[in-house]
Amino acid sequence: MPRHQPPPQLPRSGGTSASAQLPKNWPREITYLTTLHVPPPLSSSLLQVPSNSNSNSNPKPNPVPSLPIIKPNAVVSPNHLVRITPITSPAHPAHGQYGLCATRALAPSSFIILYLGTLHGPATPSSRTQSSVSSLPSCSTPSTTSDPTHATSTSDPTHATSTSDPTHATSNYDPTHATSNYDLSLDRDLGLAIDASRCGNEARFINDYRGIRAAGPNAEFRDCLVQVGPGPGRLEKRIGVFVLSPGKAGGPRAKGIAKGEEIVVSYGKGFWNARREG
């Protein structure tokens, strides 16, 4: 997703696993993650959801089971469905930079990759997030880019994160979250978001479709659930990148994403308006 990103240098080991293989063209200054980075005092328990809405101990309706569930074998690092690709066409808005391309044909509605980064809370504590906003450590590697066109947003207001939205401003432990262009909202009620500016995975390289694909985006961000642990009972909320669904009318959307095609989303008008105002 970045535009005008500095050329990658020799990669280094990093992320949640020191032995993890790095994707080709991964930038040295960014820590590669294989799982979501959840710094203390935040806990992954904030992301857990009931796996059985019919349980007697949970009489309230639970809308979460309607979300797609991503099996552990679909979350592989590096991701074999995508490739970080240098942009060589002078007509491309990110010429000289990078995009994310499909390594094989991807069917409509299919899961591509999780959006990984640092989980963080809001700047102003609420009654539900009081324990989530003290000094949290961020990923170990500082970001070396601040170009506002390094965008991460979406046309889906569920995930759009604007610097003008006080519910997603970050606390003074790390003010860079408030101006990050890689910040996606994960849970508005809790004020939780994922920032991939300093650490993340291949999903952070997805570009906006504007100026790239006249037919519009071919992928989108969606809420999803991942199975955590050895058993099937524990589910946690995440943000995933999915191929667009065929839609009621079918048409170009029904074709999915071709092998070698760049994966693009819509950052949303709100993102670009906020950047122009800033």
Secondary structure as the mmCIF struct_conf table of DSSP 4:
data_model
#
loop_
_struct_conf.conf_type_id
_struct_conf.id
_struct_conf.beg_label_comp_id
_struct_conf.beg_label_asym_id
_struct_conf.beg_label_seq_id
_struct_conf.end_label_comp_id
_struct_conf.end_label_asym_id
_struct_conf.end_label_seq_id
BEND BEND1 ARG A 3 HIS A 4
HELX_LH_PP_P HELX_LH_PP_P1 GLN A 5 PRO A 8
BEND BEND2 LEU A 10 LEU A 10
TURN_TY1_P TURN_TY1_P1 GLY A 15 THR A 16
TURN_TY1_P TURN_TY1_P2 ALA A 18 SER A 19
HELX_LH_PP_P HELX_LH_PP_P2 ALA A 20 PRO A 23
TURN_TY1_P TURN_TY1_P3 LYS A 24 ASN A 25
TURN_TY1_P TURN_TY1_P4 ARG A 28 GLU A 29
BEND BEND3 ILE A 30 ILE A 30
STRN STRN1 THR A 31 TYR A 32
BEND BEND4 THR A 34 THR A 35
STRN STRN2 HIS A 37 HIS A 37
TURN_TY1_P TURN_TY1_P5 PRO A 40 PRO A 41
HELX_RH_3T_P HELX_RH_3T_P1 SER A 44 LEU A 47
STRN STRN3 GLN A 48 VAL A 49
BEND BEND5 SER A 51 SER A 51
TURN_TY1_P TURN_TY1_P6 SER A 53 ASN A 54
TURN_TY1_P TURN_TY1_P7 ASN A 56 SER A 57
BEND BEND6 LYS A 60 LYS A 60
HELX_RH_3T_P HELX_RH_3T_P2 VAL A 64 SER A 66
BEND BEND7 LEU A 67 LEU A 67
STRN STRN4 ILE A 69 ILE A 70
HELX_RH_3T_P HELX_RH_3T_P3 PRO A 72 ALA A 74
BEND BEND8 SER A 77 PRO A 78
TURN_TY1_P TURN_TY1_P8 HIS A 80 LEU A 81
STRN STRN5 VAL A 82 PRO A 86
TURN_TY1_P TURN_TY1_P9 PRO A 90 ALA A 91
BEND BEND9 HIS A 92 HIS A 92
TURN_TY1_P TURN_TY1_P10 PRO A 93 GLY A 96
BEND BEND10 GLN A 97 GLN A 97
STRN STRN6 TYR A 98 ALA A 102
BEND BEND11 THR A 103 ARG A 104
STRN STRN7 LEU A 106 LEU A 106
TURN_TY1_P TURN_TY1_P11 PRO A 108 SER A 109
STRN STRN8 PHE A 111 LEU A 114
BEND BEND12 GLY A 117 GLY A 117
STRN STRN9 THR A 118 HIS A 120
BEND BEND13 ALA A 123 THR A 124
TURN_TY1_P TURN_TY1_P12 SER A 127 THR A 129
HELX_RH_3T_P HELX_RH_3T_P4 GLN A 130 SER A 132
BEND BEND14 SER A 134 SER A 134
BEND BEND15 SER A 140 THR A 141
HELX_LH_PP_P HELX_LH_PP_P3 PRO A 142 SER A 143
TURN_TY1_P TURN_TY1_P13 PRO A 148 THR A 149
BEND BEND16 HIS A 150 HIS A 150
BEND BEND17 SER A 155 ASP A 156
TURN_TY1_P TURN_TY1_P14 PRO A 157 HIS A 159
TURN_TY1_P TURN_TY1_P15 THR A 163 SER A 164
HELX_RH_3T_P HELX_RH_3T_P5 PRO A 166 HIS A 168
HELX_LH_PP_P HELX_LH_PP_P4 ALA A 169 SER A 171
TURN_TY1_P TURN_TY1_P16 ASN A 172 TYR A 173
TURN_TY1_P TURN_TY1_P17 PRO A 175 PRO A 175
HELX_RH_AL_P HELX_RH_AL_P1 THR A 176 THR A 179
BEND BEND18 ASN A 181 TYR A 182
STRN STRN10 ASP A 183 ASP A 187
TURN_TY1_P TURN_TY1_P18 ARG A 188 GLY A 191
STRN STRN11 LEU A 192 ASP A 195
BEND BEND19 SER A 197 ARG A 198
STRN STRN12 CYS A 199 GLY A 200
HELX_RH_3T_P HELX_RH_3T_P6 GLU A 202 PHE A 205
HELX_LH_PP_P HELX_LH_PP_P5 ILE A 206 ILE A 206
STRN STRN13 ASN A 207 ASP A 208
BEND BEND20 TYR A 209 TYR A 209
TURN_TY1_P TURN_TY1_P19 ARG A 210 ILE A 212
TURN_TY1_P TURN_TY1_P20 ALA A 214 ALA A 215
BEND BEND21 ASN A 218 ASN A 218
STRN STRN14 ALA A 219 GLN A 227
BEND BEND22 GLY A 229 GLY A 231
TURN_TY1_P TURN_TY1_P21 PRO A 232 GLY A 233
STRN STRN15 LEU A 235 VAL A 243
HELX_LH_PP_P HELX_LH_PP_P6 LEU A 244 SER A 245
TURN_TY1_P TURN_TY1_P22 LYS A 248 ALA A 249
HELX_RH_3T_P HELX_RH_3T_P7 GLY A 251 LYS A 255
STRN STRN16 ILE A 257 ILE A 257
TURN_TY1_P TURN_TY1_P23 LYS A 259 GLY A 260
HELX_LH_PP_P HELX_LH_PP_P7 GLU A 261 GLU A 261
STRN STRN17 GLU A 262 GLU A 262
HELX_LH_PP_P HELX_LH_PP_P8 ILE A 263 ILE A 263
STRN STRN18 VAL A 264 VAL A 265
HELX_RH_AL_P HELX_RH_AL_P2 LYS A 269 GLU A 277
#
